[in-house]
């Protein structure tokens, strides 16, 4: 038998992600393999950092979606985007991380172009988390 949840419970679970990470968090796009877990030190080269709005996500039918996409930032490094880290507003504590791919490439977070050069504009084009049985 599989566990099933109501839409209200799935939305509440996904809303807790935004609450725990906090208002105006940062998203860092980095090169290379992501660290073993969120408590581990950053790896790779920082390519771009995005400052999100205070209400940065929305919940509907058990799906948490990054709002305001595309979101733009100016690249600070050179390399191929491979992973992201969601950090608190100070940019110090990692709360979530995952893979990065070009739009349509199947990454946890998608960007307009994974080959990044310093000073170019980088755009986050999408990010979602789907709660169980949504």
N, C-alpha and C positions, 0 to 999 in steps of 0.2 A: 504494500500500500504506500502511496506517495503522500507527502504532506502538501496540503493546499492552504493558501492564505487568501484572505479577502483583499480587495483592491485597497481598502483603507489601511490595512496592516502593511501591505507592500509599499504604499506611499509613505507611511510613517517611518518605515525602516530606511527608505531611500532619503527621506528628509533629514534623518539623523546624521547622515554623512555630511551634508552641508553644515548642519549645526556643529558637529564635532570639529570640522576643519576650520570653521569660523568665517567671519566676514572679511572681505577684501584679501583673500589668500593670493598666493603667488603660484604660478605654474612655470616650472623650469623645463626647458627642452634641452636634452644632453646627448652626447655621442656615446657609443659603446653599450656594453651590457649593463643592465640596471643592477643596483646593489642586491645583495641576498634578501634584504628586507628593508622596511622603512626606517628602522633604527640605525642601520649601517650608514657610514659616511658616503657622501656623494661620490659618484664615479664619472668618468668621462669628462669631456669639455662642455662647459655651459655655452649653449648656442644662443638662447633667447630666454627672457623672463617676461611673463605676462602678469600684470596686476589685474585681478578680477574685480568686478563690482561687488558691493556688499551683499546683494541678493543674486548670487552667481549661478544658481541652478533652479530648475523647476521639476516638479514631480507630477506625473500623470500615468495612471494605469500601471503603477509599479515600475516606471522607468524614470530615472534621474537623468536630466539632460542639461548640459552646459548652455547657459543663456547667452544671447548677444553674439552668436557666431555669424560671420567670422570675426575673430578677435585678433587685432594686429599688435605687433611689437617689432622693434628694431633689433636685428641680430647683433650680438656682442662677440661672437666667435665664429670660427670656420669648421665645417665638418658635416657629417651625415647624421641627421636626427635619428635616434634609436630608442630612447626612452624618455619618459616625463616623470616629474615628481611634483605633487601638489604639496605646498608648504603653507604654514601659517602666514599671517600678514607681515611678520617680521622677516620671512624667508629663511627661517632657521630650523623649524621642526617639520620633518616630512611626515605626512599623514597618509599618503597614497602614492603609488607609482605604477607604471605600466608601459606597454610598448607604444611606439609611434610609427605611423606609416603615412604615406601620401593619401589624400582623399580617395576613398574607394579601395584602399589596400588592405583593410581588415585589422589595422592596429587599434589598440584600446583608445588612443587619441589620434586624430588625423590632422595633418597640416597640408597646406597648399603645395609645398615642395620640401622634400627631405634633404636635398643638397643645399646647405646654407652657407652663405658668406657674410662676414661681418659687415654691418651697415645696411644689409638688405632688409626689406620688410618681410616678416614671417607672419602667416595667419594660421590660427587654429580654426579648422573648418568643422570639427565635430568631436563630441565625447559623450557617451552615455553609459549608464550602468542599469542593467535590467534585473530586478528582483526575481526570485524564484517563482515559477508558474505564472509569470506575467505574459 
